[in-house]
Amino acid sequence: MAVIIPTRDRAALLWETLRSVREQTYPPSEVIVVDDGSRDRTAEVAAEFGAQLLRNERGGWGPARARNAGAARAQATHLLFLDSDDLLVPDALERLSAALVGAPQAPFAFGRGLAARREAAGWRSEGVIRPADWEPATYRRRLYVTNVVPSGGALVVGERFHAVGGYDPRVVHSEDHHLWLRLSRLGMPAYVPRVVIVHRRHATNRGMPGRSLPYYRLVDELAATDPELIEALPARRGVQAVDLALEAVRARSPRALLFGARRLLEGGGRWQALRAAAWHLRDRRRRAREGRELLAREASFANWLGSHR
C-alpha cells in the first residue's frame, strides 16, 4: 500500500506525520510526499524518513491535484491520503487492510478519527469523528448529510479510485467528502469502529466550515442526479448551519453566523433542516465527551499521542 502526503511549508508538522507512518505495525510499501512548492525543509524531512519526494516547484496544484499526482506515481494497489499535519495511530494500516480483506467488494475502508489540539499542557480532545450508527440502508444519505469519514483515515482501493477519476480538482475544500460520495456509488465501504487517525486542530487548518462554504455547492451537485441523496439535502443544510454557527461564535464572526442562517433557511424542507440541526448539536456533544473519555481511559493511546509534539 502507498501513503500519499500532500504538503506545503509544514516541515515541522510533516516530521511528526512521517514519524507516525514509520511507527505502523503494518508498514506501507511506499510513502510519497507531494511537495506543492514548499520553501522550507520539506525535502530534507522527506529524505530523513526515506520517503519518495514528488515536487511541484512552482506550487499551485492545491490538495486535489497534489493527491492525484501522488496516486499516479504510486505502484501500490491500495492508497491512503494523509494530511501533513495529522498522525496515523500505530495499528491504523493493519486494521484498515484487514477490513478490506474481509470486505473485498468495498471501495474503501475507514475508521474513526480523533480531533485534537496540542497545547502547552498536552493534547486536548475536540471530539471523535465517526458515524452515529452503522445502518447500510441509510449509510450514503448519512454520509451526504455530514462527512463522517476522517480525511487520512481511509484506505482506498486504487482501481476504484482511478475508476471514479480521483479527486475532483474543482473542489478545494471538502474534496475528500466529494470523493467518498462518488466511491460509495461503487459499493458499501468497510468500517473499523476504532480511532485510526488523529486530526490535528490548529489555526491554519484548511477544512473549517466557513472556508468550505463555496465548495458545499459542488458536493450538493452530486445529489442532482442521485435520488438516494436528494431527499437528504434539507438535513445536510441543517448540519452545516450548526457547524457554521459554532465557528462564528469561536471566531466572533457575524458574517459566518449569517452564512449559517442563510444555509439553514434556503430551499424547502426547513422543518427537516431544523430537526437535523438539533440532532447534530446533540451528537457533537456526545462526540466531544467520547474524545475526552478516550484520552482518559486508554493510557497506551494517550501515551503514544503524548510522545508527539
C-alpha positions in Angstrom: 0.0 0.0 0.0 1.0 3.6 -0.5 0.7 6.5 1.9 0.5 9.8 0.0 1.1 13.0 1.8 0.5 16.4 0.1 2.2 19.3 1.8 3.4 22.8 1.6 5.6 24.7 4.1 4.8 22.4 7.0 8.2 20.8 7.6 7.9 20.5 11.4 4.4 19.0 11.3 5.4 16.8 8.4 8.2 15.3 10.5 5.6 14.2 13.1 3.3 12.8 10.4 6.1 10.8 8.8 7.1 9.6 12.3 3.6 8.2 12.8 3.8 6.4 9.4 7.2 4.9 10.5 5.5 3.6 13.7 3.0 1.5 11.8 2.7 -2.2 12.8 1.9 -2.9 9.1 4.4 -0.6 7.2 3.4 0.7 3.8 5.4 -0.3 0.7 5.5 3.3 -0.5 5.5 6.7 1.2 5.1 9.6 -1.2 5.4 13.2 -0.1 3.9 15.6 -2.7 5.6 18.9 -2.2 3.5 21.7 -3.7 6.1 24.4 -3.8 7.5 24.5 -0.3 10.2 26.9 0.7 11.2 25.2 4.0 12.9 22.0 4.9 10.2 19.7 3.4 12.7 17.9 1.1 15.1 17.2 3.9 12.4 15.9 6.2 11.1 13.5 3.5 14.7 12.3 2.8 15.2 11.7 6.6 12.3 9.2 6.6 13.2 7.6 3.2 10.0 8.9 1.6 9.8 9.5 -2.2 9.5 13.2 -3.0 7.3 14.4 -5.8 7.9 18.2 -6.1 5.9 20.8 -7.9 8.5 23.6 -8.0 6.1 26.4 -9.0 3.4 25.4 -6.5 -0.3 25.9 -7.0 -1.5 22.4 -7.5 -3.8 22.5 -4.5 -4.8 19.5 -2.4 -6.8 17.6 -5.0 -4.2 17.8 -7.8 -1.4 17.0 -5.4 -3.1 13.9 -4.2 -3.9 12.8 -7.8 -0.2 13.3 -8.7 0.8 11.1 -5.8 -1.7 8.4 -6.8 -0.4 8.5 -10.4 3.2 7.9 -9.0 2.2 5.1 -6.7 2.7 1.5 -7.7 0.7 0.0 -4.8 -2.8 -1.4 -5.1 -4.2 0.5 -2.1 -3.8 4.2 -1.3 -4.1 6.2 1.9 -4.1 10.0 1.6 -2.7 11.5 4.7 -2.6 15.3 5.5 0.8 16.6 6.5 -0.4 17.7 10.0 -2.2 14.5 11.0 -1.0 11.4 12.9 -1.7 7.8 12.0 -2.4 5.6 15.0 0.2 2.8 15.1 -2.2 -0.1 14.1 -4.1 2.0 11.5 -2.9 0.4 8.3 -3.1 -3.0 9.9 -6.8 -2.6 10.9 -7.8 -0.9 7.6 -6.1 -3.5 5.5 -7.8 -6.3 7.4 -11.2 -4.6 6.9 -10.7 -4.6 3.1 -9.6 -8.3 3.2 -12.9 -9.0 5.0 -15.0 -6.9 2.5 -13.4 -7.5 -0.9 -16.2 -5.5 -2.7 -15.7 -2.4 -0.6 -14.2 0.6 -2.5 -12.5 1.8 0.7 -12.2 1.1 4.4 -12.4 3.8 7.1 -12.0 4.2 10.8 -12.7 6.8 13.4 -10.7 10.0 13.9 -9.9 12.0 17.0 -9.8 15.7 16.5 -7.3 17.1 19.0 -5.3 20.2 19.7 -1.7 20.3 21.0 -1.4 22.8 23.8 1.3 23.7 26.3 -0.2 21.3 28.9 -0.6 18.5 26.3 -3.2 17.2 23.9 -6.8 18.3 24.3 -9.6 16.4 22.6 -12.1 18.2 20.4 -14.2 15.2 19.7 -14.4 11.9 17.7 -15.2 11.8 14.0 -17.4 8.8 13.4 -20.7 7.6 12.1 -23.6 8.0 14.5 -24.5 4.4 13.8 -24.0 1.8 11.1 -27.1 1.3 9.0 -26.3 0.1 5.5 -29.7 1.1 4.2 -29.2 4.7 5.1 -25.4 5.0 5.0 -25.0 7.1 1.8 -27.7 9.5 2.9 -25.9 9.9 6.3 -22.6 10.4 4.6 -24.1 13.1 2.4 -25.6 14.9 5.3 -22.2 15.1 7.1 -18.8 13.8 6.3 -18.2 11.0 8.9 -15.0 9.7 7.1 -11.9 11.4 8.6 -9.5 12.7 6.0 -6.5 10.4 6.2 -8.5 7.7 8.0 -9.4 5.8 4.9 -7.6 3.1 2.8 -8.8 3.2 -0.8 -8.7 0.5 -3.4 -6.5 2.1 -6.1 -8.5 0.6 -9.0 -11.7 2.1 -7.6 -10.0 5.5 -7.0 -8.9 5.7 -10.6 -12.3 4.4 -11.9 -14.1 7.5 -10.4 -11.4 9.9 -11.7 -9.7 10.5 -8.4 -10.1 13.8 -6.6 -12.1 16.5 -8.4 -9.7 19.4 -8.8 -12.6 21.9 -8.7 -13.2 21.0 -5.1 -10.6 22.8 -3.0 -12.3 22.3 0.4 -14.4 19.2 1.2 -12.6 17.4 -1.6 -12.4 14.2 0.5 -16.2 14.3 1.1 -16.8 14.6 -2.6 -14.6 11.6 -3.3 -16.2 9.4 -0.6 -19.6 10.0 -2.0 -18.5 9.1 -5.5 -16.7 6.0 -4.3 -19.7 4.9 -2.3 -21.7 4.6 -5.6 -19.5 1.6 -6.3 -20.2 -0.3 -3.1 -20.5 -0.2 0.7 -17.3 0.8 2.4 -15.9 -1.2 5.3 -15.9 0.4 8.7 -13.4 0.0 11.5 -15.0 1.2 14.8 -11.7 2.3 16.3 -9.7 5.5 16.1 -7.2 5.2 13.4 -6.1 8.8 12.9 -5.6 12.0 15.0 -6.7 15.1 13.1 -4.6 17.9 14.5 -6.5 21.1 15.1 -4.6 24.4 14.7 -5.1 27.9 13.4 -4.1 27.1 9.8 -6.5 24.1 9.2 -8.0 24.3 5.8 -11.2 22.4 6.5 -13.0 25.0 8.5 -16.8 25.3 7.7 -16.6 29.0 6.7 -13.8 28.3 4.2 -15.6 25.3 2.8 -18.9 27.0 2.2 -18.4 27.9 -1.5 -17.5 24.3 -2.2 -20.5 22.8 -0.5 -22.4 23.5 -3.7 -20.1 21.2 -5.6 -21.0 18.4 -3.2 -24.7 19.3 -3.4 -24.4 18.8 -7.2 -23.9 15.1 -6.6 -27.5 14.9 -5.3 -28.9 16.4 -8.5 -28.6 13.0 -10.3 -28.8 10.8 -7.3 -32.3 10.2 -5.9 -30.9 8.5 -2.8 -29.2 11.7 -1.8 -31.6 14.5 -2.9 -34.1 13.7 -0.1 -31.3 14.4 2.5 -30.5 17.9 1.2 -32.5 19.7 3.9 -30.9 17.7 6.7 -27.5 18.5 5.1 -28.2 22.2 5.3 -29.2 21.9 8.9 -26.0 20.2 9.9 -23.9 22.8 8.1 -25.8 25.6 9.7 -24.8 24.3 13.2 -21.1 23.9 12.2 -21.1 27.4 10.7 -22.8 28.9 13.7 -20.3 27.3 16.2 -17.4 28.5 14.1 -18.9 32.0 14.0 -19.1 32.1 17.8 -15.5 30.9 18.2 -14.3 33.4 15.6 -16.7 36.2 16.7 -17.7 36.5 13.1 -21.2 37.9 12.4 -20.6 37.1 8.7 -20.1 33.4 9.3 -23.2 33.4 11.5 -25.2 35.0 8.7 -23.9 32.3 6.3 -25.1 29.6 8.7 -28.6 31.2 9.0 -28.9 31.5 5.2 -27.8 27.9 4.7 -30.4 26.7 7.2 -33.3 28.7 5.6 -32.6 28.3 1.9 -34.7 25.9 -0.2 -37.5 23.7 1.1 -37.7 21.2 3.9 -37.0 23.7 6.7 -38.6 21.6 9.4 -36.3 18.7 8.4 -33.3 21.0 8.4 -34.2 22.3 11.9 -34.6 18.7 13.2 -31.2 17.7 11.7 -29.6 20.8 13.2 -30.9 19.9 16.7 -29.8 16.3 16.4 -26.3 17.3 15.1 -25.8 19.7 18.0 -26.6 16.9 20.5 -24.3 14.5 18.6 -21.4 16.9 18.6 -21.7 17.0 22.4 -21.7 13.2 22.6 -18.6 13.0 20.3 -16.8 15.6 22.4 -17.4 13.5 25.5 -16.2 10.4 23.7 -12.9 12.1 22.8 -12.3 13.2 26.4 -13.1 9.7 27.7 -10.8 8.1 25.1 -7.8 10.0 26.4 -8.7 9.4 30.0 -9.5 5.6 29.6 -6.9 4.3 27.1 -3.5 5.0 28.7 -1.5 3.4 25.9 -3.2 5.6 23.3 -2.7 8.7 25.4 0.9 7.9 26.0 1.6 7.4 22.3 -0.2 10.7 21.4 1.7 12.5 24.2 5.0 11.4 22.6 4.2 13.5 19.5 4.7 17.2 19.6 
